[in-house]
Amino acid sequence: MALHIGKYEFNSEEQAKEKIEWLGTETNEEGETYPTHNHTVVELGSEGTKYLVDVLWNNLDLEEDGSVDHPHGWKTYSVDIDTEGIHSFLGLSYQDLKI
């Protein structure tokens, strides 16, 4: 299982939710929306003028050169920090797994 961690800053909560929904969702009979993708998305909320989201990506597609890149439309909002940040996924190291 290939895991990668991405940290993102969106311009608004609405913009972040659009990107998250684009990953794949469905709605059940009760009107509840649930993900159909296998990634773990954590919305950290607003910090200043940005809306922060962390994603634990699971088995992203490989590029032709064997590298891994952000899903379409996510790279623009990616941030690269020098620490582990304010959030972690079950003790996984962002520095070791960052995309």
N, CA, C and O of each residue as an XYZ file, in Angstrom:
396
protein
N       0.843     -1.170      0.000
C       0.000      0.000      0.000
C       0.892      1.239      0.000
O       1.727      1.404      0.889
N       0.719      2.101     -0.986
C       1.524      3.311     -1.102
C       0.772      4.491     -0.494
O      -0.269      4.909     -1.001
N       1.311      5.012      0.588
C       0.691      6.147      1.270
C       1.534      7.398      1.064
O       2.764      7.346      1.077
N       0.855      8.516      0.874
C       1.499      9.821      0.763
C       0.635     10.821      1.516
O      -0.584     10.670      1.598
N       1.281     11.843      2.062
C       0.552     12.871      2.798
C       0.706     14.202      2.076
O       1.801     14.588      1.666
N      -0.424     14.894      1.934
C      -0.420     16.228      1.358
C      -1.080     17.202      2.313
O      -2.049     16.866      2.994
N      -0.547     18.403      2.354
C      -1.122     19.483      3.165
C      -1.503     20.598      2.196
O      -0.726     20.955      1.309
N      -2.713     21.148      2.375
C      -3.267     22.072      1.399
C      -3.879     23.293      2.066
O      -4.433     23.211      3.163
N      -3.769     24.432      1.382
C      -4.392     25.680      1.802
C      -5.299     26.149      0.671
O      -4.829     26.492     -0.414
N      -6.596     26.162      0.935
C      -7.568     26.624     -0.051
C      -7.995     28.046      0.282
O      -7.816     28.511      1.408
N      -8.556     28.726     -0.700
C      -8.989     30.106     -0.516
C     -10.266     30.219      0.298
O     -10.561     31.283      0.841
N     -11.029     29.134      0.389
C     -12.273     29.148      1.150
C     -12.683     27.720      1.496
O     -12.188     26.762      0.903
N     -13.581     27.589      2.449
C     -14.119     26.284      2.808
C     -14.876     25.681      1.627
O     -14.784     24.479      1.376
N     -15.611     26.501      0.915
C     -16.382     26.024     -0.239
C     -15.467     25.432     -1.310
O     -15.767     24.387     -1.887
N     -14.352     26.107     -1.566
C     -13.398     25.624     -2.558
C     -12.823     24.274     -2.132
O     -12.683     23.369     -2.955
N     -12.493     24.140     -0.861
C     -11.957     22.876     -0.349
C     -12.984     21.764     -0.488
O     -12.653     20.665     -0.932
N     -14.212     22.039     -0.115
C     -15.264     21.028     -0.196
C     -15.529     20.595     -1.635
O     -15.841     19.429     -1.879
N     -15.410     21.511     -2.586
C     -15.549     21.164     -4.007
C     -14.473     20.167     -4.425
O     -14.760     19.172     -5.090
N     -13.235     20.442     -4.030
C     -12.121     19.544     -4.373
C     -12.307     18.178     -3.724
O     -12.043     17.147     -4.344
N     -12.758     18.175     -2.483
C     -12.976     16.908     -1.778
C     -14.087     16.122     -2.456
O     -13.966     14.913     -2.658
N     -15.160     16.800     -2.805
C     -16.278     16.134     -3.480
C     -15.851     15.573     -4.823
O     -16.320     14.509     -5.228
N     -14.966     16.278     -5.520
C     -14.468     15.833     -6.819
C     -13.745     14.476     -6.719
O     -13.680     13.736     -7.701
N     -13.207     14.154     -5.543
C     -12.519     12.868     -5.373
C     -13.483     11.692     -5.508
O     -13.064     10.574     -5.808
N     -14.752     11.939     -5.290
C     -15.766     10.901     -5.442
C     -16.657     10.792     -4.230
O     -16.191     10.497     -3.130
N     -17.948     11.030     -4.432
C     -18.934     10.877     -3.373
C     -20.233     10.332     -3.958
O     -20.475     10.415     -5.162
N     -21.045      9.785     -3.095
C     -22.388      9.355     -3.454
C     -23.319      9.750     -2.322
O     -22.874     10.048     -1.213
N     -24.606      9.750     -2.608
C     -25.611     10.107     -1.603
C     -26.554      8.926     -1.417
O     -27.041      8.349     -2.389
N     -26.807      8.573     -0.160
C     -27.701      7.445      0.119
C     -29.164      7.897      0.160
O     -29.467      9.069     -0.066
N     -30.055      6.961      0.450
C     -31.497      7.240      0.459
C     -31.893      8.300      1.482
O     -32.886      9.004      1.294
N     -31.123      8.418      2.565
C     -31.420      9.394      3.607
C     -30.858     10.778      3.288
O     -31.019     11.714      4.072
N     -30.206     10.904      2.146
C     -29.640     12.189      1.748
C     -28.266     12.465      2.320
O     -27.766     13.584      2.210
N     -27.645     11.467      2.928
C     -26.300     11.634      3.492
C     -25.263     11.352      2.417
O     -25.342     10.352      1.703
N     -24.294     12.245      2.315
C     -23.222     12.086      1.340
C     -22.051     11.363      1.998
O     -21.698     11.645      3.143
N     -21.454     10.428      1.259
C     -20.313      9.678      1.781
C     -19.271      9.520      0.677
O     -19.615      9.534     -0.505
N     -17.987      9.369      1.058
C     -16.927      9.251      0.054
C     -16.934      7.885     -0.628
O     -17.273      6.874     -0.013
N     -16.560      7.870     -1.893
C     -16.382      6.625     -2.629
C     -14.906      6.399     -2.957
O     -14.560      5.423     -3.622
N     -14.049      7.285     -2.498
C     -12.597      7.149     -2.709
C     -11.976      6.506     -1.467
O     -12.636      6.366     -0.437
N     -10.714      6.121     -1.572
C     -10.052      5.447     -0.453
C      -8.988      6.312      0.224
O      -8.047      5.786      0.820
N      -9.133      7.623      0.136
C      -8.205      8.556      0.767
C      -8.816      9.051      2.077
O     -10.036      9.044      2.240
N      -7.958      9.482      3.014
C      -8.438     10.021      4.274
C      -8.256     11.533      4.246
O      -7.134     12.030      4.161
N      -9.364     12.255      4.316
C      -9.364     13.714      4.232
C      -9.734     14.293      5.594
O     -10.743     13.914      6.188
N      -8.907     15.214      6.080
C      -9.184     15.877      7.347
C      -9.227     17.383      7.092
O      -8.233     17.992      6.697
N     -10.399     17.966      7.327
C     -10.558     19.411      7.206
C     -10.163     20.037      8.536
O     -10.813     19.815      9.557
N      -9.089     20.823      8.513
C      -8.584     21.444      9.740
C      -9.247     22.788     10.012
O      -9.160     23.308     11.124
N      -9.897     23.344      9.020
C     -10.616     24.600      9.213
C      -9.806     25.811      8.802
O      -8.745     25.704      8.187
N     -10.336     26.957      9.159
C      -9.742     28.229      8.743
C      -8.559     28.619      9.607
O      -8.552     28.434     10.824
N      -7.570     29.160      8.939
C      -6.430     29.777      9.614
C      -6.140     31.055      8.844
O      -5.608     31.016      7.735
N      -6.486     32.163      9.427
C      -6.371     33.430      8.709
C      -7.353     33.449      7.550
O      -8.554     33.255      7.743
N      -6.847     33.683      6.351
C      -7.716     33.736      5.171
C      -7.742     32.409      4.410
O      -8.367     32.331      3.352
N      -7.095     31.386      4.909
C      -7.010     30.100      4.214
C      -7.809     29.022      4.952
O      -8.048     29.116      6.155
N      -8.212     28.000      4.198
C      -8.915     26.848      4.770
C      -7.991     25.652      4.596
O      -7.648     25.291      3.471
N      -7.584     25.035      5.705
C      -6.564     23.995      5.698
C      -7.172     22.597      5.622
O      -8.164     22.287      6.281
N      -6.539     21.763      4.794
C      -6.963     20.375      4.620
C      -5.717     19.501      4.546
O      -4.768     19.829      3.834
N      -5.716     18.396      5.274
C      -4.667     17.383      5.161
C      -5.276     16.143      4.527
O      -6.422     15.793      4.807
N      -4.503     15.476      3.667
C      -4.997     14.261      3.019
C      -3.946     13.166      3.119
O      -2.771     13.381      2.822
N      -4.388     11.997      3.542
C      -3.568     10.795      3.480
C      -3.991     10.080      2.200
O      -5.029      9.421      2.152
N      -3.166     10.226      1.170
C      -3.476      9.651     -0.140
C      -3.120      8.172     -0.138
O      -2.060      7.780      0.349
N      -3.997      7.370     -0.677
C      -3.816      5.925     -0.711
C      -3.738      5.451     -2.159
O      -4.707      5.567     -2.908
N      -2.595      4.922     -2.545
C      -2.394      4.338     -3.882
C      -2.738      5.283     -5.018
O      -3.600      4.981     -5.843
N      -2.065      6.430     -5.062
C      -2.230      7.349     -6.181
C      -1.631      6.734     -7.436
O      -0.737      5.891     -7.360
N      -2.123      7.158     -8.577
C      -1.596      6.663     -9.848
C      -0.152      7.110    -10.031
O       0.223      8.224     -9.664
N       0.643      6.224    -10.601
C       2.031      6.558    -10.888
C       2.125      7.319    -12.205
O       1.396      7.038    -13.155
N       3.043      8.293    -12.242
C       3.342      9.011    -13.471
C       4.201      8.100    -14.354
O       4.659      7.050    -13.904
N       4.418      8.497    -15.595
C       5.217      7.689    -16.527
C       6.620      7.422    -16.006
O       7.193      6.365    -16.273
N       7.187      8.392    -15.249
C       8.548      8.226    -14.731
C       8.595      7.479    -13.401
O       9.664      7.332    -12.808
N       7.432      7.003    -12.928
C       7.373      6.247    -11.683
C       7.132      7.098    -10.449
O       6.985      6.562     -9.350
N       7.087      8.414    -10.612
C       6.834      9.294     -9.474
C       5.326      9.389     -9.205
O       4.510      8.910     -9.992
N       4.986     10.004     -8.104
C       3.592     10.208     -7.719
C       3.343     11.709     -7.644
O       4.188     12.458     -7.152
N       2.197     12.145     -8.127
C       1.848     13.560     -8.080
C       0.466     13.714     -7.457
O      -0.280     12.745     -7.316
N       0.145     14.935     -7.092
C      -1.168     15.246     -6.530
C      -2.248     14.938     -7.564
O      -1.998     15.047     -8.765
N      -3.432     14.560     -7.120
C      -4.537     14.412     -8.070
C      -4.800     15.746     -8.776
O      -4.449     16.811     -8.268
N      -5.411     15.669     -9.934
C      -5.679     16.855    -10.756
C      -6.367     17.952     -9.934
O      -7.374     17.709     -9.270
N      -5.804     19.158     -9.994
C      -6.393     20.300     -9.321
C      -5.962     20.518     -7.881
O      -6.303     21.543     -7.291
N      -5.230     19.590     -7.306
C      -4.818     19.721     -5.902
C      -3.439     20.367     -5.752
O      -3.185     21.041     -4.753
N      -2.564     20.177     -6.708
C      -1.185     20.649     -6.582
C      -1.105     22.160     -6.375
O      -0.242     22.648     -5.645
N      -1.998     22.888     -7.015
C      -2.028     24.346     -6.900
C      -2.167     24.798     -5.452
O      -1.660     25.859     -5.087
N      -2.840     24.018     -4.632
C      -3.129     24.396     -3.249
C      -2.207     23.724     -2.241
O      -2.357     23.911     -1.034
N      -1.259     22.946     -2.735
C      -0.336     22.220     -1.877
C       0.640     23.168     -1.189
O       1.103     24.144     -1.779
N       0.940     22.864      0.056
C       1.973     23.600      0.786
C       3.012     22.598      1.271
O       2.701     21.444      1.567
N       4.235     23.060      1.344
C       5.332     22.219      1.824
C       5.879     22.884      3.078
O       6.407     23.995      3.020
N       5.751     22.210      4.198
C       6.232     22.786      5.452
C       7.439     21.995      5.958
O       7.638     20.841      5.580
N       8.235     22.624      6.809
C       9.467     22.012      7.314
C       9.270     21.192      8.578
O      10.204     20.547      9.053
N       8.039     21.212      9.135
C       7.750     20.474     10.362
C       6.682     19.425     10.067
O       6.301     19.227      8.913
N       6.211     18.769     11.089
C       5.125     17.803     10.924
C       3.769     18.502     10.852
O       2.783     17.885     10.448
N       3.702     19.774     11.237
C       2.463     20.521     11.188
C       1.609     20.301     12.423
O       2.038     19.662     13.384
N       0.387     20.842     12.387
C      -0.510     20.786     13.547
C      -1.322     19.501     13.603
O      -2.026     19.257     14.583
N      -1.234     18.686     12.576
C      -2.044     17.467     12.498
C      -1.191     16.328     11.947
O      -0.312     16.544     11.112
N      -1.464     15.104     12.428
C      -0.786     13.933     11.864
C      -1.788     12.800     11.710
O      -2.853     12.816     12.328
N      -1.449     11.830     10.894
C      -2.273     10.654     10.669
C      -1.689      9.482     11.446
O      -0.736      8.848     10.991
N      -2.247      9.194     12.600
C      -1.856      8.048     13.429
C      -0.349      7.904     13.592
O       0.189      6.797     13.565
N       0.316      9.027     13.760
C       1.748      8.993     13.985
C       2.592      8.833     12.736
O       3.815      8.737     12.844
N       1.984      8.799     11.542
C       2.759      8.735     10.305
C       3.492     10.062     10.116
O       2.947     11.126     10.410
N       4.712      9.993      9.631
C       5.522     11.193      9.468
C       5.212     11.886      8.140
O       5.361     11.301      7.067
N       4.779     13.143      8.238
C       4.559     13.947      7.032
C       5.880     14.093      6.263
O       5.903     13.998      5.036
N       6.963     14.323      6.987
C       8.256     14.520      6.327
C       8.685     13.288      5.535
O       9.320     13.417      4.489
N       8.347     12.101      6.021
C       8.713     10.864      5.319
C       7.779     10.548      4.165
O       8.189      9.919      3.189
N       6.522     10.977      4.265
C       5.502     10.559      3.287
C       4.956     11.692      2.428
O       4.028     11.486      1.646
N       5.530     12.900      2.568
C       4.940     14.021      1.825
C       5.049     13.814      0.327
O       6.014     13.248     -0.187
N       4.034     14.290     -0.341
C       3.952     14.123     -1.789
C       4.685     15.255     -2.472
O       4.737     15.304     -3.701
